[in-house]
Amino acid sequence: MPENSLGPVSAPNPRLYSPRNLKRYRRLVVGLSHRFAWKVSNTEIHALYARYVAPTHLEVGPADGHFLVNAPDLTGPGGEPVSPSLRQVHLLDLNPAPLEVCARLLRERAQVITHEHDVLATPWPLADASVGSVAMFHVLHCVPGASIRHKRTAFSEAARVLSETGVFIGSTLLGADDPHTRNNWLARRLQTAYNRPDRNIFHNTEDRLTDLRAMLDLHFTDVQLTVMGSAAVWVARGPSR
């Protein structure tokens, strides 16, 4: 059974990540929260998917799959579309509903392999250097850990499964008190409510940009890290193993 000696393991939240709630995810989270609370640019996230998603891809914590599902079809060197039979998408999540929803939406565009697995549990059920891209958007602030340093498995496993020339993209909401973020009144109210211990929604009160930088630099040789409203967004290459 997978273990995590570096910190706590996640607890599933099937009520929050239910099929019913996933139908509302795009409107409530991507549409409203990104715009009014977190100040996250959906256009910029779409651009990251369009630029970096590889024919063999791992999506960690897919939620309703909005950005992956709406990414442009891959093309070959001559601009020809890549056949779905040549594309492989791995979905990794502890909750079954996101896996089922995303697999259904993607099944005509790629071979889809689902993994019901905790992002903090090692090893992930993928082989070393087996994917050309990894995406982990809005996942780390949802998993437990006293700080981002306690969520190290997410970085070490992303580096392990990524190919030498692959790209790791992602974002996370930092703690409301991080001095590098720009949190408005609504963002602070939501952070306080979501971080209540009995709700199992957010676990990011002590997540800091400096710790995120340290974890990315520890596991990747080339890191671009920026702040977008309440979130930190990264593009990392050169996995260190």
PEQUIQUI-V14126 format. One record per residue. N is the residue number from 1. RES is the residue in one letter. OMEGA is omega in radians with two decimals (* if undefined). Layout:
N	RES	OMEGA
N	RES	OMEGA
//
This chain:
1	M	3.13
2	P	3.13
3	E	3.06
4	N	-3.12
5	S	-3.07
6	L	-3.09
7	G	-3.09
8	P	3.03
9	V	-3.10
10	S	3.01
11	A	3.13
12	P	3.11
13	N	-3.05
14	P	3.10
15	R	3.12
16	L	-3.10
17	Y	3.12
18	S	3.07
19	P	3.14
20	R	-3.13
21	N	3.13
22	L	3.07
23	K	-3.13
24	R	-3.02
25	Y	-3.08
26	R	-3.11
27	R	-3.03
28	L	-3.06
29	V	-3.09
30	V	-3.10
31	G	-3.01
32	L	-3.08
33	S	3.13
34	H	-3.05
35	R	-2.95
36	F	-3.11
37	A	-2.99
38	W	-3.13
39	K	3.12
40	V	-3.14
41	S	3.08
42	N	3.11
43	T	-3.14
44	E	3.10
45	I	3.06
46	H	-3.13
47	A	3.10
48	L	3.10
49	Y	-3.12
50	A	-3.05
51	R	-2.89
52	Y	-3.10
53	V	-3.06
54	A	3.11
55	P	3.03
56	T	-2.90
57	H	3.02
58	L	3.08
59	E	-3.12
60	V	-3.12
61	G	-2.96
62	P	-3.05
63	A	3.13
64	D	3.09
65	G	-2.98
66	H	-3.04
67	F	3.12
68	L	-3.12
69	V	-3.10
70	N	3.04
71	A	-3.14
72	P	3.08
73	D	3.12
74	L	3.09
75	T	3.12
76	G	-3.10
77	P	-3.13
78	G	-3.13
79	G	3.14
80	E	3.14
81	P	3.09
82	V	-3.12
83	S	3.08
84	P	-3.14
85	S	3.13
86	L	3.11
87	R	3.11
88	Q	3.14
89	V	3.03
90	H	3.08
91	L	-3.11
92	L	-3.14
93	D	3.11
94	L	-3.13
95	N	-3.03
96	P	-3.04
97	A	3.10
98	P	3.11
99	L	-3.11
100	E	-3.11
101	V	-3.09
102	C	3.12
103	A	3.13
104	R	-3.11
105	L	-3.03
106	L	-2.93
107	R	3.11
108	E	-3.09
109	R	-3.06
110	A	2.88
111	Q	-3.06
112	V	3.11
113	I	-3.10
114	T	3.13
115	H	3.08
116	E	-2.91
117	H	3.11
118	D	3.14
119	V	-3.13
120	L	-3.11
121	A	-3.11
122	T	0.00
123	P	2.95
124	W	-3.07
125	P	3.05
126	L	-3.13
127	A	3.08
128	D	3.03
129	A	-3.01
130	S	-3.12
131	V	-3.13
132	G	3.08
133	S	3.05
134	V	3.05
135	A	-3.12
136	M	-3.06
137	F	3.07
138	H	3.13
139	V	-2.99
140	L	3.14
141	H	3.14
142	C	-3.08
143	V	-3.02
144	P	3.13
145	G	-3.11
146	A	3.07
147	S	3.11
148	I	3.11
149	R	3.11
150	H	3.11
151	K	-3.01
152	R	-3.11
153	T	3.14
154	A	-3.13
155	F	-3.11
156	S	3.13
157	E	3.05
158	A	3.12
159	A	-3.10
160	R	-3.05
161	V	-3.10
162	L	3.09
163	S	-3.08
164	E	-3.13
165	T	-3.07
166	G	-3.09
167	V	3.09
168	F	3.13
169	I	3.12
170	G	3.08
171	S	3.05
172	T	3.05
173	L	3.13
174	L	3.11
175	G	-3.05
176	A	-3.12
177	D	3.09
178	D	-3.07
179	P	-3.12
180	H	-3.08
181	T	3.09
182	R	-3.08
183	N	3.06
184	N	-3.10
185	W	-3.12
186	L	3.13
187	A	3.14
188	R	3.12
189	R	3.14
190	L	3.12
191	Q	3.13
192	T	-3.13
193	A	-3.07
194	Y	-3.13
195	N	3.07
196	R	-3.06
197	P	-3.07
198	D	-3.02
199	R	3.13
200	N	3.09
201	I	3.09
202	F	3.02
203	H	-3.00
204	N	-3.09
205	T	-3.10
206	E	3.11
207	D	-3.04
208	R	3.14
209	L	-3.12
210	T	3.11
211	D	3.08
212	L	3.09
213	R	-3.13
214	A	-3.13
215	M	3.11
216	L	3.14
217	D	3.14
218	L	-3.00
219	H	3.14
220	F	-3.06
221	T	-3.10
222	D	-3.03
223	V	2.95
224	Q	-3.05
225	L	-3.13
226	T	3.08
227	V	3.12
228	M	-3.10
229	G	3.13
230	S	-2.97
231	A	2.92
232	A	-3.09
233	V	-3.09
234	W	2.93
235	V	-3.04
236	A	3.10
237	R	3.07
238	G	-3.12
239	P	3.09
240	S	-3.10
241	R	*
//
